[in-house]
Amino acid sequence: MNTTTSEPEGGVPSDPPRRQMVIASETTTEIPVHLLFRDDAGPQTLPTGLRPAVISRRQGTGEQPRVTGRGTPAATALERPAPPVDPRLAERPGPVLPGWTGLVAGGCSLAGIGALLWGTGAVPGMVGRVLGVTPPPYQGIGILVWCLLALGVLLALFGLGGLGLGRVGHAWVLTLCGDYRGSVRRTGLVWVSPLVLRQRIEVRLRHWRSEAMPVHDAEGTALRVTVLVVWRVEDTARAALGVANHETYLAEQVEASTARVFSQLPADGFGEAVPTLRDAEAVGARLTRTLAAECAPAGIEIFTAQPTVVDYAPEVADSMRRRKVAAIDARHRDSVLAAVVDAVDDTVGRLTERGLVEADDYERKALVKDLTIAFYTGRAGAAEGQ
């Protein structure tokens, strides 16, 4: 494009024309680094469980996808390895005999002791009068008789001292000199060597309800959660010898697992279609899997771990309740407004088709305004009256 410059009268050249700014307000703005160096493959290089949830990318801007911090527990939680288990510590049947064997052995030993005492005449005269017989005269007890009597007493103590009563839903863990010798789950009268130590463990199906535990959700909101756990001892050796106290271990793992699972999701979505802690089925399944993995090394089998109460902490309950009510009101207003817009559009369309409204833009706008106000006022009043 040709340009010409004009000189003022007198031949004196004028000042060069000023540059006209294309943009009225020129400012220097700092551009984020992620907009300059775009890498579409960035999130794909991460493991599947660590990839952020992609929301959208504005076309033509060259910016990275917007991501959200909310996600499912499987996508945000790191799977930790379970605690190691001692392979030598596993339940196995312990040495046990039917109870009648101990009774027979003890009875025979006592009978032998009585026969020896009767043969040596060391039986008191009162015993003879009660039995109606006259004992032989006392001839003294020699060293051989003393040895036999001592052996008989040991056999009697060994036979009768090993008797025990096995109960349904309980088991014995046997140890000898600090070494695990096996477990006994038999019921009724049984005989176990009196030399081993017995530790009774309950193996029945049990349930345990926790106290209100303080936890935080994914947004840092303080909560109070109560969990009901259904469990039982599966491996008596690990439950008795693998941990100091398996019931205390279970209680502490419930608290830790609950805090871990509940920190992965928000307590409420407040109108947004996102996973929340209100989905008791999904949260309970995740908590059950986590708790079962943590308690397996202690020989504890977890059947279910379900949160029964999920409440806000007292210090935030009022504010969160107001926020929830505001979200419900906002959803209600949106639904009412959508219904009003549809009704106005349908009404104006029908009036136009029948020729009752002219196709003048001004009149249509005025009619739309009046109908919107009338419909919205009527629907809002009806909703408040309910």
Contacts in CASP RR format, 6 or more apart in sequence:
PFRMAT RR
TARGET T0000
AUTHOR 0000-0000-0000
METHOD contacts of the structure
MODEL  1
MNTTTSEPEGGVPSDPPRRQMVIASETTTEIPVHLLFRDDAGPQTLPTGL
RPAVISRRQGTGEQPRVTGRGTPAATALERPAPPVDPRLAERPGPVLPGW
TGLVAGGCSLAGIGALLWGTGAVPGMVGRVLGVTPPPYQGIGILVWCLLA
LGVLLALFGLGGLGLGRVGHAWVLTLCGDYRGSVRRTGLVWVSPLVLRQR
IEVRLRHWRSEAMPVHDAEGTALRVTVLVVWRVEDTARAALGVANHETYL
AEQVEASTARVFSQLPADGFGEAVPTLRDAEAVGARLTRTLAAECAPAGI
EIFTAQPTVVDYAPEVADSMRRRKVAAIDARHRDSVLAAVVDAVDDTVGR
LTERGLVEADDYERKALVKDLTIAFYTGRAGAAEGQ
6 14 0 8 1.000
7 13 0 8 1.000
7 14 0 8 1.000
8 14 0 8 1.000
34 63 0 8 1.000
34 64 0 8 1.000
35 61 0 8 1.000
35 62 0 8 1.000
35 63 0 8 1.000
35 64 0 8 1.000
38 62 0 8 1.000
38 63 0 8 1.000
38 64 0 8 1.000
39 64 0 8 1.000
43 51 0 8 1.000
43 52 0 8 1.000
43 54 0 8 1.000
43 65 0 8 1.000
43 67 0 8 1.000
44 51 0 8 1.000
49 74 0 8 1.000
49 75 0 8 1.000
49 76 0 8 1.000
50 75 0 8 1.000
50 78 0 8 1.000
51 75 0 8 1.000
52 67 0 8 1.000
52 68 0 8 1.000
52 69 0 8 1.000
53 67 0 8 1.000
53 68 0 8 1.000
53 69 0 8 1.000
53 70 0 8 1.000
53 71 0 8 1.000
53 75 0 8 1.000
54 65 0 8 1.000
54 66 0 8 1.000
54 67 0 8 1.000
55 65 0 8 1.000
55 66 0 8 1.000
55 67 0 8 1.000
55 68 0 8 1.000
56 65 0 8 1.000
56 66 0 8 1.000
57 63 0 8 1.000
57 64 0 8 1.000
57 65 0 8 1.000
57 66 0 8 1.000
69 76 0 8 1.000
69 218 0 8 1.000
70 218 0 8 1.000
70 265 0 8 1.000
70 266 0 8 1.000
70 274 0 8 1.000
70 275 0 8 1.000
71 264 0 8 1.000
71 265 0 8 1.000
71 274 0 8 1.000
71 275 0 8 1.000
72 264 0 8 1.000
72 265 0 8 1.000
72 275 0 8 1.000
73 261 0 8 1.000
73 264 0 8 1.000
73 265 0 8 1.000
73 286 0 8 1.000
76 218 0 8 1.000
76 264 0 8 1.000
77 260 0 8 1.000
77 264 0 8 1.000
82 293 0 8 1.000
82 294 0 8 1.000
82 296 0 8 1.000
82 297 0 8 1.000
83 294 0 8 1.000
83 297 0 8 1.000
84 297 0 8 1.000
85 238 0 8 1.000
85 296 0 8 1.000
85 297 0 8 1.000
86 242 0 8 1.000
89 180 0 8 1.000
89 237 0 8 1.000
89 238 0 8 1.000
89 241 0 8 1.000
89 242 0 8 1.000
90 235 0 8 1.000
90 237 0 8 1.000
90 238 0 8 1.000
91 182 0 8 1.000
91 183 0 8 1.000
91 235 0 8 1.000
91 236 0 8 1.000
91 237 0 8 1.000
91 238 0 8 1.000
92 182 0 8 1.000
92 183 0 8 1.000
92 237 0 8 1.000
93 182 0 8 1.000
93 183 0 8 1.000
93 184 0 8 1.000
94 174 0 8 1.000
94 181 0 8 1.000
94 182 0 8 1.000
94 183 0 8 1.000
94 184 0 8 1.000
95 174 0 8 1.000
95 181 0 8 1.000
95 182 0 8 1.000
95 192 0 8 1.000
95 193 0 8 1.000
96 184 0 8 1.000
96 186 0 8 1.000
96 190 0 8 1.000
96 191 0 8 1.000
96 192 0 8 1.000
97 190 0 8 1.000
97 191 0 8 1.000
97 192 0 8 1.000
98 189 0 8 1.000
98 190 0 8 1.000
98 191 0 8 1.000
99 163 0 8 1.000
99 164 0 8 1.000
99 189 0 8 1.000
99 190 0 8 1.000
99 191 0 8 1.000
100 189 0 8 1.000
101 191 0 8 1.000
102 159 0 8 1.000
102 160 0 8 1.000
102 162 0 8 1.000
102 163 0 8 1.000
102 191 0 8 1.000
103 159 0 8 1.000
103 160 0 8 1.000
103 163 0 8 1.000
105 155 0 8 1.000
105 158 0 8 1.000
105 159 0 8 1.000
106 155 0 8 1.000
106 156 0 8 1.000
106 158 0 8 1.000
106 159 0 8 1.000
106 160 0 8 1.000
107 156 0 8 1.000
107 160 0 8 1.000
108 155 0 8 1.000
109 152 0 8 1.000
109 153 0 8 1.000
109 155 0 8 1.000
109 156 0 8 1.000
109 159 0 8 1.000
110 156 0 8 1.000
112 152 0 8 1.000
113 149 0 8 1.000
113 152 0 8 1.000
113 153 0 8 1.000
113 156 0 8 1.000
114 123 0 8 1.000
116 145 0 8 1.000
116 148 0 8 1.000
116 149 0 8 1.000
117 123 0 8 1.000
117 149 0 8 1.000
118 135 0 8 1.000
118 136 0 8 1.000
119 135 0 8 1.000
119 136 0 8 1.000
120 136 0 8 1.000
120 138 0 8 1.000
120 139 0 8 1.000
120 140 0 8 1.000
120 141 0 8 1.000
120 145 0 8 1.000
121 135 0 8 1.000
121 136 0 8 1.000
121 137 0 8 1.000
121 138 0 8 1.000
121 139 0 8 1.000
121 140 0 8 1.000
122 138 0 8 1.000
122 140 0 8 1.000
122 141 0 8 1.000
123 135 0 8 1.000
125 135 0 8 1.000
127 135 0 8 1.000
128 134 0 8 1.000
128 135 0 8 1.000
141 149 0 8 1.000
157 194 0 8 1.000
158 194 0 8 1.000
159 191 0 8 1.000
159 194 0 8 1.000
161 194 0 8 1.000
162 191 0 8 1.000
162 192 0 8 1.000
162 193 0 8 1.000
162 194 0 8 1.000
163 189 0 8 1.000
163 190 0 8 1.000
163 191 0 8 1.000
164 189 0 8 1.000
164 190 0 8 1.000
164 191 0 8 1.000
164 192 0 8 1.000
165 188 0 8 1.000
165 189 0 8 1.000
165 190 0 8 1.000
166 172 0 8 1.000
166 184 0 8 1.000
166 186 0 8 1.000
166 187 0 8 1.000
166 188 0 8 1.000
166 189 0 8 1.000
166 190 0 8 1.000
167 187 0 8 1.000
167 188 0 8 1.000
168 187 0 8 1.000
169 202 0 8 1.000
169 203 0 8 1.000
169 204 0 8 1.000
170 200 0 8 1.000
170 201 0 8 1.000
170 202 0 8 1.000
170 203 0 8 1.000
170 204 0 8 1.000
171 183 0 8 1.000
171 184 0 8 1.000
171 185 0 8 1.000
171 200 0 8 1.000
171 201 0 8 1.000
171 203 0 8 1.000
171 233 0 8 1.000
171 236 0 8 1.000
172 183 0 8 1.000
172 184 0 8 1.000
172 192 0 8 1.000
172 198 0 8 1.000
172 199 0 8 1.000
172 200 0 8 1.000
172 201 0 8 1.000
173 180 0 8 1.000
173 182 0 8 1.000
173 183 0 8 1.000
173 198 0 8 1.000
173 199 0 8 1.000
173 200 0 8 1.000
173 201 0 8 1.000
173 236 0 8 1.000
173 237 0 8 1.000
173 240 0 8 1.000
173 241 0 8 1.000
174 180 0 8 1.000
174 181 0 8 1.000
174 182 0 8 1.000
174 183 0 8 1.000
174 184 0 8 1.000
174 192 0 8 1.000
174 196 0 8 1.000
174 197 0 8 1.000
174 198 0 8 1.000
175 181 0 8 1.000
175 196 0 8 1.000
175 197 0 8 1.000
175 199 0 8 1.000
175 241 0 8 1.000
176 195 0 8 1.000
176 196 0 8 1.000
176 197 0 8 1.000
180 237 0 8 1.000
180 241 0 8 1.000
181 196 0 8 1.000
182 237 0 8 1.000
183 236 0 8 1.000
183 237 0 8 1.000
184 190 0 8 1.000
184 192 0 8 1.000
185 203 0 8 1.000
185 236 0 8 1.000
192 198 0 8 1.000
199 240 0 8 1.000
201 233 0 8 1.000
201 236 0 8 1.000
201 239 0 8 1.000
201 240 0 8 1.000
202 233 0 8 1.000
203 232 0 8 1.000
203 233 0 8 1.000
203 236 0 8 1.000
204 232 0 8 1.000
205 230 0 8 1.000
205 231 0 8 1.000
205 232 0 8 1.000
205 303 0 8 1.000
206 230 0 8 1.000
206 231 0 8 1.000
206 232 0 8 1.000
207 228 0 8 1.000
207 229 0 8 1.000
207 230 0 8 1.000
207 231 0 8 1.000
208 228 0 8 1.000
208 229 0 8 1.000
208 231 0 8 1.000
208 250 0 8 1.000
208 251 0 8 1.000
208 254 0 8 1.000
209 226 0 8 1.000
209 227 0 8 1.000
209 228 0 8 1.000
209 229 0 8 1.000
209 308 0 8 1.000
210 226 0 8 1.000
210 227 0 8 1.000
210 228 0 8 1.000
210 229 0 8 1.000
210 251 0 8 1.000
210 254 0 8 1.000
210 255 0 8 1.000
210 258 0 8 1.000
211 226 0 8 1.000
212 224 0 8 1.000
212 225 0 8 1.000
212 226 0 8 1.000
212 309 0 8 1.000
212 311 0 8 1.000
213 224 0 8 1.000
213 225 0 8 1.000
213 226 0 8 1.000
213 227 0 8 1.000
213 254 0 8 1.000
213 255 0 8 1.000
213 258 0 8 1.000
213 259 0 8 1.000
214 222 0 8 1.000
214 223 0 8 1.000
214 224 0 8 1.000
214 313 0 8 1.000
215 222 0 8 1.000
215 223 0 8 1.000
215 224 0 8 1.000
215 225 0 8 1.000
215 258 0 8 1.000
215 259 0 8 1.000
215 262 0 8 1.000
215 263 0 8 1.000
216 222 0 8 1.000
216 223 0 8 1.000
216 259 0 8 1.000
216 262 0 8 1.000
216 263 0 8 1.000
217 223 0 8 1.000
217 262 0 8 1.000
217 263 0 8 1.000
217 265 0 8 1.000
217 266 0 8 1.000
217 267 0 8 1.000
217 277 0 8 1.000
218 263 0 8 1.000
218 264 0 8 1.000
218 265 0 8 1.000
218 266 0 8 1.000
219 266 0 8 1.000
219 267 0 8 1.000
220 263 0 8 1.000
221 266 0 8 1.000
221 267 0 8 1.000
221 312 0 8 1.000
221 313 0 8 1.000
221 316 0 8 1.000
221 320 0 8 1.000
222 312 0 8 1.000
222 313 0 8 1.000
222 315 0 8 1.000
222 316 0 8 1.000
223 262 0 8 1.000
223 267 0 8 1.000
223 277 0 8 1.000
223 310 0 8 1.000
223 311 0 8 1.000
223 312 0 8 1.000
223 313 0 8 1.000
224 309 0 8 1.000
224 310 0 8 1.000
224 311 0 8 1.000
224 312 0 8 1.000
224 313 0 8 1.000
225 258 0 8 1.000
225 262 0 8 1.000
225 307 0 8 1.000
225 309 0 8 1.000
225 310 0 8 1.000
225 311 0 8 1.000
226 307 0 8 1.000
226 308 0 8 1.000
226 309 0 8 1.000
227 254 0 8 1.000
227 258 0 8 1.000
227 287 0 8 1.000
227 305 0 8 1.000
227 306 0 8 1.000
227 307 0 8 1.000
227 308 0 8 1.000
228 304 0 8 1.000
228 305 0 8 1.000
228 306 0 8 1.000
228 307 0 8 1.000
228 308 0 8 1.000
229 250 0 8 1.000
229 254 0 8 1.000
229 291 0 8 1.000
229 302 0 8 1.000
229 304 0 8 1.000
229 305 0 8 1.000
230 302 0 8 1.000
230 303 0 8 1.000
230 304 0 8 1.000
230 305 0 8 1.000
231 250 0 8 1.000
231 295 0 8 1.000
231 300 0 8 1.000
231 301 0 8 1.000
231 302 0 8 1.000
231 303 0 8 1.000
232 300 0 8 1.000
232 301 0 8 1.000
232 303 0 8 1.000
233 239 0 8 1.000
233 246 0 8 1.000
233 299 0 8 1.000
233 300 0 8 1.000
233 301 0 8 1.000
234 299 0 8 1.000
234 300 0 8 1.000
234 301 0 8 1.000
235 299 0 8 1.000
236 299 0 8 1.000
238 297 0 8 1.000
238 298 0 8 1.000
238 299 0 8 1.000
239 246 0 8 1.000
239 298 0 8 1.000
239 299 0 8 1.000
239 300 0 8 1.000
240 246 0 8 1.000
242 297 0 8 1.000
242 298 0 8 1.000
243 249 0 8 1.000
243 298 0 8 1.000
246 298 0 8 1.000
246 299 0 8 1.000
246 300 0 8 1.000
249 295 0 8 1.000
249 298 0 8 1.000
249 300 0 8 1.000
250 295 0 8 1.000
250 298 0 8 1.000
250 300 0 8 1.000
253 291 0 8 1.000
253 294 0 8 1.000
253 295 0 8 1.000
254 291 0 8 1.000
254 305 0 8 1.000
256 294 0 8 1.000
257 287 0 8 1.000
257 290 0 8 1.000
257 291 0 8 1.000
257 294 0 8 1.000
257 305 0 8 1.000
258 287 0 8 1.000
258 307 0 8 1.000
260 290 0 8 1.000
261 283 0 8 1.000
261 284 0 8 1.000
261 286 0 8 1.000
261 287 0 8 1.000
261 290 0 8 1.000
262 277 0 8 1.000
262 283 0 8 1.000
265 275 0 8 1.000
265 276 0 8 1.000
265 277 0 8 1.000
265 283 0 8 1.000
266 274 0 8 1.000
266 276 0 8 1.000
266 277 0 8 1.000
267 276 0 8 1.000
267 277 0 8 1.000
267 278 0 8 1.000
267 310 0 8 1.000
267 312 0 8 1.000
267 320 0 8 1.000
268 276 0 8 1.000
268 277 0 8 1.000
268 278 0 8 1.000
268 320 0 8 1.000
268 324 0 8 1.000
268 327 0 8 1.000
269 276 0 8 1.000
269 327 0 8 1.000
270 323 0 8 1.000
270 324 0 8 1.000
270 327 0 8 1.000
271 327 0 8 1.000
271 330 0 8 1.000
271 331 0 8 1.000
275 282 0 8 1.000
277 283 0 8 1.000
277 307 0 8 1.000
277 310 0 8 1.000
278 310 0 8 1.000
280 306 0 8 1.000
280 307 0 8 1.000
283 307 0 8 1.000
284 304 0 8 1.000
284 305 0 8 1.000
284 306 0 8 1.000
284 307 0 8 1.000
287 305 0 8 1.000
287 306 0 8 1.000
287 307 0 8 1.000
288 302 0 8 1.000
288 303 0 8 1.000
288 304 0 8 1.000
288 305 0 8 1.000
288 306 0 8 1.000
291 302 0 8 1.000
291 305 0 8 1.000
292 301 0 8 1.000
292 302 0 8 1.000
295 301 0 8 1.000
295 302 0 8 1.000
311 317 0 8 1.000
312 320 0 8 1.000
312 321 0 8 1.000
332 383 0 8 1.000
336 376 0 8 1.000
336 379 0 8 1.000
336 380 0 8 1.000
336 383 0 8 1.000
337 376 0 8 1.000
339 379 0 8 1.000
340 372 0 8 1.000
340 375 0 8 1.000
340 376 0 8 1.000
340 379 0 8 1.000
341 372 0 8 1.000
343 371 0 8 1.000
343 375 0 8 1.000
344 368 0 8 1.000
344 371 0 8 1.000
344 372 0 8 1.000
344 375 0 8 1.000
347 371 0 8 1.000
348 357 0 8 1.000
348 364 0 8 1.000
348 367 0 8 1.000
348 368 0 8 1.000
348 371 0 8 1.000
351 357 0 8 1.000
351 367 0 8 1.000
352 359 0 8 1.000
352 364 0 8 1.000
357 363 0 8 1.000
357 364 0 8 1.000
357 367 0 8 1.000
END
